[in-house]
C-alpha cells in the first residue's frame, strides 16, 4: 500500500467525507459492450454482451443490468441474468417499442465500498417493421393450425447490420437447436419444403403436411463476421384433422340434435364449414361449425361428415346418426296370392318399416263386430279354411317407440264362392237359351190367322211342340175392335209344351194328376201393354 492510500485511510478515520476525496485515487472498472449499438425488430429478441477487467486485489461480488432511465433491472426471458466474474450478458425476448433505450451493467466487488464504473452504455433501438440494418426476424404469425395433407406458408422477413453479409439461411426444428439442421436436407422433409431466396425474405413453405410435422420451427441466418448468427423466434405448427361430434348418436323422431365439426387447434380467420350426409350436401343450414337438426325426421338418419370451404377434399371421418321411429307402412302379404280353397291353408305375413326393428307382431280376426286374438309372430297360418275361420285378419306391429295396425285382409272359403258362381252362370245361360227360342218362334210364325196354328210334323219331331195357340188379332170387323176403354192386351189362351213323340208311338194320355206327366200347361198368360193416356 503506497503512502497516498495510507494517508487517505487515516483521514477517513477522522473525516466522514474522506471517501469522496479518496475515490479519485481508486481504479475505475471499465465495461466493454459488444456491440455498442443494437437494432432489432419488434417481437424478436436480442442478447446484450459485455466484458470488464477487475482491478488487482478486487474480486467480483455482484453485477446487474439496468436500463438507463430505470432503477430496476429490465425484464428477461428467464427471470435472471446470465453473469459471471468478467463476462456479462442479457437476453431480451418479445421486444416492444418501449424496450428501446440505453442499457448498462453495474458491478460490485468484495470491497466495502462500491466501485464506480465508467459511463459507457449499449444503445438498443426497436423498430416496428422490418429494417434491413436491424437484427431480427419477423413472422406473419407465430402459430399455425393446418390440416393433414394441406400446405402451410409462413411469411417471414429478416434484417442485419449493413456491415455484414449473409453466408447462410435455413429453417430448422427447435428440438435440433443444439445442432440445427437445414430442413431441406432432412430426409423426412426432402422435396416438401421451400425457402424464399430473395434479399431479406425468409418465407417458408411446407407441403403435404403429416401428423408428425407438428412441431416448433425457427429461421436462422449466419453472416460473414464472428458472432454474426441470429435465430428468429419460435413458430408453432399444429396438424389437425376434422372430427364430427353429436349431442346424441340416437334420437327419437321429432326431437333435436346438434352436430359439431371439431379441430384439435384453432383455425385462422373465419373458416366456412360444409356438411355432408351420405357424401351429399345436407338440406339443413349450418352455423359456424355446427349443424342443428330440429325437429329430426327419419330422413335425417345417416352418415355425416364435414369439411372446410376451399379444402373440400379433406373430409372428416363419418359419424352415424340413428333416428328412432314407430312402425309405418305396415301391410299383410297373403300366400298363396289367389286365396285358399275349401279346407286349404293360407299364410299371412306382416311387413313393417321401423327403427328399432319391430319386436312384437300380434294378429287379430274380425268377424262382423267381433274381434278376437288370432296369434302372434311375424307370420300367421290359417289352416282348414271354413266358415269358422272366415273373416278379416290384420296385424299390429310394435317396437319401443310405438305401434301401427295393418289394413285388414279377407280370408274366406274361396271354393264355395266359385261353386255359387258356377250355379249363377248356369241359370243365366238357361235363361238366355229360353229367350233365344222365344225370339226364334216369333220370327218363324206365319201372319196371324183365325183359329189354331198347327205345327208341321217335322217341327214336332225335331223340337218342342207348341199346341193350341190362339191369338186375338186385329181385324176390320167392328165387333172385333177392342173397346176404347178396355186393355190393350194380347191374350194367349192356352200354351202347351210337349215332348216329341217317337215314330210310330201311340200318344198316351196319362192322368192329369200323375207325377209322370211330362206336359206343362199354362192356362192363361196375359202380356199387357201400357195403357195410353187419354188425350
MARLUMFI-789397 format. One record per residue: x, y, z of N, C-alpha, C in turn; residue in one letter. Coordinates in steps of 0.1 Angstrom, whole numbers, plus 2048, in hexadecimal, padded with zeros to 3 digits. Layout:
% residues N
XYZXYZXYZA
...
***
This chain:
% residues 535
8097F480080080080080980C800X
8078167F780F8227F680B82C800X
81383680181184080B804848809X
80084A7FD7F48527FA7E884A800X
7E883D7FE7DD8358037DC835812X
7E88348187E98348277E484182DX
7E784C8267E385982B7D485A82AX
7CF85681F7C185681D7B984E827X
7BE84282A7B78398337B783F841X
7C28468457C384C8527B9858852X
7B885F8487AF86A8477A0866848X
79E85A84379085584478C852852X
79684F85A79284D86878D85986FX
79286586B78E87187178487986AX
78487885D77B88085477187784DX
76587984F75A87084975A87183AX
75E87C83475D87F82676A87B81EX
77387582577F87181F77D868813X
77285F81377085680876E85D7FBX
7698687FB7678707EF7748767EAX
77C8797F478987F7F07928747EBX
7918687F179A85E7ED7968567E1X
7898587DC7848507D178D8527C5X
79185E7C37998607B77A58587B7X
7AA8547C37B684B7C37B383D7C0X
7A68397BF7A382B7BD7A28287AEX
7A581C7AA7A581979B796815797X
79281C78D78481978878480D780X
7778067807757FA77876F7FE76BX
7757FA7607717FE7537697F274DX
75C7F57487547EB7427547EC733X
7577E172C7587E171D74C7DA717X
7447E170F7387DB70973A7D86FAX
7357CC6F67377C86E872A7C26E3X
7237C86DA7267D56D47207E06DDX
7257EC6DA7207F86E37137FD6DEX
70F7F96D27017FD6CD6FA7F06C8X
6EE7EF6CB6E67E36C76D87E86C2X
6D57E36B56C87E66AF6C17D96ADX
6B47D96B26AD7CC6B169E7CF6ADX
6987C56A768A7C66A36817C36AFX
6767CA6B066C7C76BA6677B96B9X
6677B36C56637A56C566E79B6C5X
67A7A06C16857976C168D7976CEX
6997936CE6A17926DB6AF7986D8X
6B679C6E36C47A06E26CB79B6EEX
6D879A6EC6E17966F76EC7A16F9X
6EC7A77046F67B27077027AB70EX
70E7AE70971A7A770F7247B2713X
72B7AF71E7367B87237417B0729X
74D7B772B7587B273275E7BD73AX
7657BA74576C7C474D7787BD755X
7827C575778E7C075F78C7C576DX
78F7BC77778F7C078579D7C5789X
79E7D07917AB7D57957B27CB79EX
7BE7CB79E7C67C27A77C27C47B5X
7C07B97BC7BC7B97CA7AD7B97CCX
7A57BA7C27977BA7C37917AD7BEX
7867A97C477F79D7BF7707A17BDX
76A7997B375C79C7B07527997BBX
7497A27BE73E79F7C873079F7C1X
72D7A97B971F7AA7B47207B27A7X
7177AE79E7157B67927077B678DX
7027C17876F47C27836F47CB776X
6EA7C776E6E77D07626DC7DA766X
6DD7E57606D37F07626D07F7755X
6C37FB7546C08047496C381274FX
6C981A7476CF82774C6C4830753X
6B882F74E6AD8377546A583075FX
6AB8257646A481D76E6AD819779X
6A88187856B08137906AF804793X
6A67FE78B6A47F078C6A97E8780X
6AE7DC7826B37D47776A87D276DX
6AC7D27606A27CF75569D7C1756X
6927BF74F68C7B174F6957A8746X
69479C74969C79274069378673EX
69777E73568F77273168F76773CX
69976774369A75C74D69A76175BX
69876E75D69677376A6A3775772X
6AF77376C6BB7757736C6778769X
6D177D76D6DC7817646E6776763X
6EB7757576F776C755703775757X
70A77276171677B76572077376CX
72D77776B73877177274377B773X
74D77877A75778277F75B78C775X
75F78876976579276075C793753X
75178C75274878D74673A78F74BX
73279674372479874671C798739X
71079473A70779372F6F8794734X
6F079A72B6E279C72E6DA798721X
6D078F7236C778A7186BA790719X
6B579870F6A879E70F6A0798704X
69479370768B78D6FD67E7946FBX
6777916F066A7986ED66B7A76EFX
6747AD6E86777BB6EA66B7C36E6X
66A7CE6ED6607D86EA6677E66E7X
65F7EF6E26657FC6E066A8036ECX
6648006F8668805705676800709X
67A7F57036877F07076937F8701X
6908016F969B80A6F36A18126FEX
6AE8146FE6B581C7086C381870BX
6CA81E7156D781B7196D8811724X
6E08077236E27FD72D6F07FD732X
6F27FB73F6FF7FA7457007EF74FX
70C7EB75170F7E075B7177E6767X
7127E37737197E877F71E7DD787X
72B7DE78C7317D47937367D87A1X
7357D07AA73B7D27B87457C87BBX
74F7CC7C375A7C27C77587BF7D5X
7627B87DB7617B47E97657BF7F2X
76A7CA7ED76D7D67F57617DC7FBX
7627E18077577E780E7517F3806X
7587F97FE7548047F77528007E8X
7468047E37438007D574D8077CCX
7518007C275B8067B975380C7ADX
7568187AA74F81E79E753818791X
74B81978774E81577A74E821771X
75381F76575382A75B74482C756X
74283674E73483974A73183473CX
73982A73773682472A72981B72BX
72181C72171481572171280F713X
7088057127048007056F6806701X
6F580A6F46E98106EF6E18066E8X
6D48046EC6CB7FA6E66C08026E0X
6BE7FF6D36B38056CB6A97FA6C6X
69C7FC6C96927F26C56897F96BAX
6887F26AF67F7F76A46737EE6A2X
6697F469D65C7EC69C65B7E668EX
6637E86846637E26776717DD674X
6717D466B67E7CE6676877D9662X
6937D966769E7E36636AA7DC65FX
6AF7DF6536BA7D764E6C67D8657X
6C87E365E6D47E56666D27E1675X
6C77DA6786C47D66856C57C7686X
6CA7C26916C97B46946BB7B0697X
6B77A46926AA7A06966A379868BX
69879168F69078968668178C689X
67978E67F66B791681663787679X
65878268065077867A64277E679X
63A77966F62C77D66E624778679X
62876C67F62276768B62B75D691X
62A75B69E6337516A462C7446A8X
61F7436A36177386A660F73469AX
61072869660872368A60171668DX
5F57166885EC7096895E970567BX
5ED6F96775EC6F566A5E76E6669X
5E06E365E5DB6D565C5E66CC657X
5E56C065B5ED6B66565EB6B5646X
5F66B563F5F56B46315F56C262AX
5F46CD6325F36DA62C6016E062BX
6016ED62860E6F562760D701630X
61870463761971063F62471963AX
62172663A62B73063662D739642X
63A73B64663E74465164575064BX
63E75B64A64476764564E76C64FX
65A76F64A66677265266F77D64CX
67478665467E79065068979165BX
6957956576A07966616A97A265DX
6B17A66676BA7B16646C87AE66BX
6D27B66686DF7B566E6E77C266BX
6F17C56736F87D16716FE7D2663X
7007DE65E7047E06507137DD64EX
71A7DC6597287D865772A7C8657X
71F7C165771F7B265771B7AE649X
71E7A164671979B63A71478D63EX
70A78963770477C63A70B770634X
70F76763C71575A63770B74F635X
70174E63E6F874263E6EB746645X
6E074163F6D37426456CC734644X
6C473164F6BD72464F6B372465AX
6AA71A6596A07176646A470A66BX
6A17096786A46FD67F6996FB68AX
6986EE68E68F6EB6996966EE6A7X
68E6F36B06936F76BD69B6EC6C5X
6966E06C369D6D56CB6AB6D36C6X
6AF6D86BB6BC6D76B66C46E46B8X
6C06EC6C26C66F96C46D56F86C6X
6DA6EE6CE6E86EC6D16F06E96C4X
6E96E36BB6F06E06AE6E56E26A3X
6E26EF6A06D76F26976DA6EC689X
6D06E66836D26DF6766C86E666CX
6CD6E96616C56EF6566BB6E4652X
6AE6E86536A36DE6506A36DA642X
6A96E16396AA6DD62B6B36D1629X
6BB6CF6346C56C46336C06B863BX
6B56B96436B06AF64B6A76A5643X
6AA6996436A368F63B69369063CX
68E69264868069264A67969E643X
6816A964167B6B563A6806B762CX
6896AF62868F6B161B6856B1610X
6856BB60867C6BC5FC66E6C2600X
66C6C560D65F6CB6126616D9617X
66D6DF61866F6EC61E6766F5614X
67270261567870C60C67B719615X
68671F61268A72B61968D73660FX
68774261168974D607698751608X
69D7545FC6AB7585FC6AE7665F9X
6A376E5F96A477D5F66AA784602X
6B07906016B679760B6AC79B616X
6B07986236A879B62F69B79362FX
69878A62668C78262668F77462AX
68976F63568B76163A67E75963AX
67575C63166875563166A74662FX
66373E637665730637658729634X
65971E62C64D71662865070762BX
6457016316466F26336396ED62CX
63B6E36236306DD61B62D6CF621X
6216CB61E61D6BD6226206BA630X
61B6C263961E6C16476196B464DX
6216AF65661F6A265D61D6A566CX
61769B67261469C68162169F688X
62C69868463969A68C6406A7688X
63A6AF6806406BC67D63B6C7687X
6336C369162F6CC69C63B6CE6A4X
6406DA6A464D6DE6AC64F6ED6ACX
65A6F16B365E6FF6B366A7016AAX
66970C6A267370E69867971C69AX
68671E69568D72B69569372D688X
69573B68569E73F67A6AB74467FX
6B67406796C374467D6CB749671X
6D37536746DD75866A6EA75B670X
6F475966870275A66C709764663X
71076E66971777866172677465FX
72D77D65973C77B65674577F662X
73F78466D747789678745780684X
74F78068C74F77869874377D6A1X
73C7736A67307776AE72477B6A6X
72577C69971A78069171177568DX
70A76F6977007656956F476969DX
6E87676976DC76B69D6D176169AX
6C975E6A56BE7556A36B175C6A7X
6A775B69E69A7616A169375A6ACX
68775F6B067F7596BB67974C6B6X
6727466BF66C7396BC65F73B6B4X
65D7326AB6507316A364B7236A6X
63E7236AB6387166AE62F7126A3X
63070669E6277006946206F469AX
6136F469A60B6E969F6036E3693X
6046D66925FD6CF6885F06C968EX
5E56CC6875D86C868D5D06C0682X
5C66BA6865BC6B467D5AF6B8682X
5A46B567A5976B867E5906AC684X
5886AF68F5816A46955736A9698X
5696A069655B6A469855669E6A5X
5516A76AE54B6A36BB53C6A66BAX
53469E6C25266A06C35216A16D1X
5176A96D45116A96E150B69B6E5X
5076946DB5016866DD50367F6CFX
5076726D050966A6C44FB6646C0X
4F26636C94E565D6C64DA6676CCX
4D166B6C34C76746C74B96706C2X
4AF6726CA4A166F6C549C6796BCX
4956746B248F67D6A84866886AFX
4886956AA4826A06B148A6A76BBX
4966A16BF49F6A76C84A86B06C1X
4B46B36C74BE6BC6C14CC6B76C5X
4D66BA6BC4E36B66BE4EC6C16B8X
4F86C36BE5026CC6B950F6C56B6X
5146C76A95206C16A552B6CD6A4X
5376CA6A85426D36A954E6CE6A1X
5546D66995606D369156C6D8699X
5746CF6A057E6D36A958C6D26A3X
5956DB6A75A36DA6A45AB6DA6B1X
5B76D56B05C06D46BC5C76E16BFX
5C76EA6B55CD6F76B75C37026B0X
5C670E6B35BD7196AE5C171D6A0X
5B871D6975BB7216895BB730688X
5C47356805C574467E5B9749676X
5B57556795AA75B67159D755674X
59375966B58675466D584749663X
58773D66758573165E57772E65CX
57372A65056572664D56571764CX
55C71165355B70365454F6FE64BX
5526F26455486EC63C5456DE642X
5376DB6425336CF64852E6C563DX
5306B863E52C6AE6355246A363CX
51A69E63651369263B513688630X
51967C63351B67262952167761DX
52C67F61F53568461552E68F60CX
52269461051B69E6085196AA612X
5196B660D5166C26155096C161CX
5086C46294FC6C36304F26CE62CX
4E56CB6304DB6D562D4D96DF638X
4E16DE6434E06E764F4EB6F164EX
4E86FE6514F37086524FB70665FX
50870A65E51070966A51471766FX
51871867B51C72468252B722687X
534729681542727684546718682X
54A71268C54E70468B5436FA691X
5376FE69252C6F66985216F468EX
51A6E968F50E6E56875046E1691X
4F86E96914EE6E669B4E26E0693X
4DD6D46974D26CE6914C66CE69BX
4BB6D56974B06D66A04A46DA697X
4996D36974976C569D49E6BB694X
4A36B069A4A96A569349F69C68DX
4A169968049868F6794A1683676X
49A6786724A166C66F4AA66E663X
4A767865A4B067A64F4BD680653X
4BE68565F4CB68A6644D5680668X
4D16736694DA66966D4E4666662X
4F16646664FB66165C509665661X
51266565752066865A524676658X
52967D66252C68B66153B68E661X
53F69765954D69B65854E6AA656X
5596B165855B6BF6565686C264FX
5696CE6495756D36435756E2644X
5816E86415826F76415826FB633X
57A70663057970B62358770F61DX
58A70A61159770C60B5A070060DX
59C6F76165A46EB61859A6DF619X
5916DF6105866D561058C6C760FX
5986C560959D6B86085A26B2615X
5A36BA6205A76B562D59B6B4636X
5946A96345886A663B58B6A0649X
5826A265258469C65F57F68D65EX
58268666957D67866956D67966BX
56666F66755866F66755366B675X
54867167954166E68653366A683X
52E66068952065B686516660690X
50B66568A50066A6924F4660690X
4EF65A69B4E465169B4D765869FX
4CC6566984BF65D69B4B565269EX
4AF6526AA4A56496AE49764E6AAX
48F6446A44826486A047963B6A1X
46C63E6A34626336A546062C698X
45A62069845761968C44F621682X
45261F67544A62666A44961C65EX
44062065643D61764A43C60964DX
4346066574325F865C4275F2653X
42B5E764C4225E06434225D1645X
4185CA6404175BC6414185B6632X
4215AC6314235A562541D597626X
41559361C40E58661C41457C613X
41657061841B56660F413559611X
40E5526074105565F94075635F6X
40B56B5EB4045775E93F65755E4X
3F256A5DE3E55685D83DB5645E3X
3DF5615EF3D555E5F93D454F5FAX
3CF54A6053CE53B6083C1535602X
3C15296003B45215FD3AF51B60AX
3A451460939E50D6153A950461CX
3AA5066293B34FE6313C250162EX
3C550C6263D350F6233D951862EX
3E651B62D3ED5236373F2530630X
3F253B6373F854863340154D63DX
40D553638417559641417568640X
41556F64B41557D64C422582652X
42958B64B4365916504355A0651X
4395A465D4385B36604465B965DX
4455C46554515CC6514505DA656X
45B5E065C45A5ED6624685F4662X
46860166047560966147561066EX
48060D676481613683490613688X
49361C6914A061C69749E6216A6X
4A26196B04A960C6AE49F6026A7X
4A35F76A249A5ED69C48F5E96A5X
4845E569E4785E06A647C5D46AEX
4785D46BB47B5C86C346F5C06C6X
4635C56C44565BE6C644C5BF6BBX
4485B46B643D5B36AC4315AC6B2X
4255B26B14195AC6B640F5AC6ACX
4075A06AB3FD59E6A03EF59E6A6X
3E65A469F3D85A56A43CF5A1698X
3C359B69C3B95976923AC59E695X
3A75A568B39A5AC68C38F5A5684X
3855A168B37959A68536D5A2689X
3675A968035C5B26843615BD68DX
35B5BE6993605C86A23695C26ADX
36C5B56AC3745AE6B63835AE6B1X
38C5B26BA39A5B26B83A15A96C2X
3A859F6BD3AE5956C63BD5946C3X
3C55906CD3D358E6CB3D55826C3X
3DD5836B83DF5776AF3ED5716B1X
3F75796B64045736B740F57D6B9X
41C5796B94275826BA43257D6B1X
43B5866AF4475836A644558A698X
45058C69144F59368544758C67AX
44557F67B43D577672432570679X
42656F67341B56867941555F66FX
41355267340D5486693FE54666DX
3F65476633E75446653E553765EX
3E352C6653E151E65F3D351A65FX
3D05116553C250B6543B8517653X
3B951E6483B052A6463A2525646X
39A52B64E38B52864F384534654X
37753265736F53D65C37454166AX
37A53867137F53B67E38C54467EX
39354467339F54C67239E558668X
393558661391564658391571660X
39557C6593955896603A059265AX
3A159D6613AC5A665D3B75A5668X
3C35A46623CF5A366B3D85AF66AX
3DD5B46753E75BE6743F15BC67FX
3FD5C367E4085C168740B5CF68EX
4115CE69A4155DA6A14245D96A3X
42C5E269D43B5E269E43F5EC6A9X
4485E86B244B5F06BE45A5F06C0X
4605FC6C346E5FD6C846F6066D4X
47B60A6D847C6126E44766206E3X
4746256D746F6326D545F6336D4X
4596296CD44B6296CC44661D6C4X
43A61D6BF4346126B742B6176ACX
42860E6A341F611697418605693X
40B60668F4025FC68A4035FB67BX
4035EF6764025EE6673F45EF662X
3F25F06553E45F064F3E05E164FX
3D35DF6543CE5D16543CD5CA646X
3D05BD6463CF5B66393C45AB63CX
3BD5A76313B259E6333B858F631X
3B45876393B65786383A9571638X
3A556A62D39856362C39A557624X
38F54E62438F54261C38D54560EX
39754660639654A5F83905405F0X
3905325F438B5285EC37B5295EBX
37552B5F736652C5F73625385EFX
36A5425EF36654E5E736754B5D8X
3705435D437153F5C63655365C2X
36152D5CB3555255C834952D5C6X
3475375CF33B5405CD33C5485C0X
34854C5BC3495535B034554A5A4X
34953D5A434653459A337532598X
3305315A432252F5A431B53B59DX
3205475A131A55359B31C55458CX
32855058832B55057A322546572X
31F53A578317530571308536570X
30353C57A2F654257A2F554D56FX
2FF55556F2FF5605652FF55A557X
30754F5553085495472FB543544X
2F453C54D2E753654B2DD541547X
2DD54C54E2D355654A2D655C53DX
2E355D5392E656252B2E1559521X
2E254C5232DD5425192CE543517X
2C75455232B95465212B555351AX
2BC55E51C2B956A5152BC569506X
2C75625022CA5604F42BF5584EDX
2BA54D4F42B05454EE2A354D4ECX
2A05554F629455D4F52955674E9X
2A056D4E72A25764DC2A156F4CFX
2A75634CE2A655B4C22985584BFX
2905544C92825514C627A55D4C0X
27D5694C52765744C02795774B2X
2865764AF28B5794A128556E497X
28456249B280557492271555491X
26955B49925B55A49925556148DX
24A55B48724356147B23B56D47FX
23657547522D58047822157B480X
21C58448821158049120557B489X
1FF57048D1F356A4871E9566492X
1DD56548E1D35604981D555249AX
1D154E4A61D25404A91DF53C4AFX
1E252F4AE1EE52A4B41F95284AAX
20552D4AD21052B4A521651D4A8X
21851549D21D50849F22C50849CX
2334FF4A22414FD4A02434F1498X
24C4F248E24F4E64852544DB48DX
2534CF4872574C348E2664C3490X
26D4C948527C4C94862804D1492X
2794DD49427C4E549F2794DE4ADX
26E4D64AC26B4CF4B92754C54BCX
27B4BE4B12844B44B42924B94B9X
2954C64B52A34CA4B82A44D34C4X
2994D74CA29A4E04D528D4E14DDX
28C4E94E62804EB4EF2744EE4E6X
2684EA4EB25C4EC4E32544F74EAX
2505014E224750C4E72395094E1X
2305064EA2225024E521850B4EBX
20D50C4E32015134E82055214ECX
20B5284E220F5364E520453F4DEX
1FD5474E51F354F4E01F755E4E2X
1F45664D91F85744DA1EC57C4D5X
1EA5884DB1E05914D71E659C4CFX
1E459B4C21EB5A44B91E25B04B6X
1E85BA4B01E05C64AC1DA5C449FX
1CD5C649D1C65C44901BE5D148DX
1B75D04811AF5DC47D1A15DA483X
19E5CF4891915CD48F18F5D649BX
1855DF49B1845E84A61815E04B3X
17C5D44B11795CD4BE1855C84C4X
1905C74BC19D5C24C11A65CD4C6X
1A25DA4C41AA5E54C81AA5E64D7X
1B55E74DD1B55E84EC1AE5F44F1X
1A85F24FC1A15FD5031AB609506X
1A66155031AF6215041B4622513X
1AB61D51C1AF61E52A1B561252FX
1B66075271BB5FB52C1CA5FA52CX
1CF5EF52F1DE5ED5301E35EA522X
1EF5F05201F55ED5131FE5E1515X
1F75D55161FE5C85191FE5BF50DX
2085B650E2095AB50520859E50EX
1FE59650B1FB58A5141FE57D50DX
20657551420856750F20055E519X
1F75585131ED55051B1F4544521X
1FB53D51920153051E20E52D517X
21852B51E22552751922951A51FX
22D51151723250451C240500516X
2484FB51E2554F651A2554E751BX
2574E05102564D25102634CC50BX
2664C15112724BA50D2704B44FFX
27A4B44F72784AE4E927549F4EAX
26D49B4E126948D4E02724854D7X
2744794DB27C4704D327346B4C7X
27A4684BC2734634B126B4564B4X
25E4564B025644A4B22514484C0X
2534524C924F4514D72414564D8X
23944F4DF22B4534E122B45D4ECX
2254694EA2244734F521E46D501X
22447050C21F46C519218478520X
20E47652820748052F20747D53EX
21147F54521147B55320848455BX
20547F5661FC48756F201495571X
1F949E5721FD4AC5742054AE580X
2034A658A20A4A859721649F598X
21949858E22448E58F232495590X
23B49159824849659925149458DX
24D48A58525548757925149056EX
24749956F2434A156424F4AB560X
2524AB55325D4B354E2594C0548X
24B4C25462474CE5402464D954BX
2494E55472474F155023C4FA54AX
2324FD55122750454B226511553X
22551C54B22352A55021552E54CX
20C52E5561FE5305531FC53D54CX
2015485511FE55554B20A55E54EX
21056354421B56C54521857953EX
21858454521559153F22159953FX
22459F53422F5A95332285B7530X
2295BF5392225CC53922B5D7534X
2265DF52B22D5EB5272285F7530X
23060153122B60C539220613533X
21761853B20B61F53521062D531X
20963252620C63F52220464952AX
20B65452D20465E5351FB66652CX
1EF6685311E566F5291EA67D526X
1E76815191EB68E5151DF697515X
***
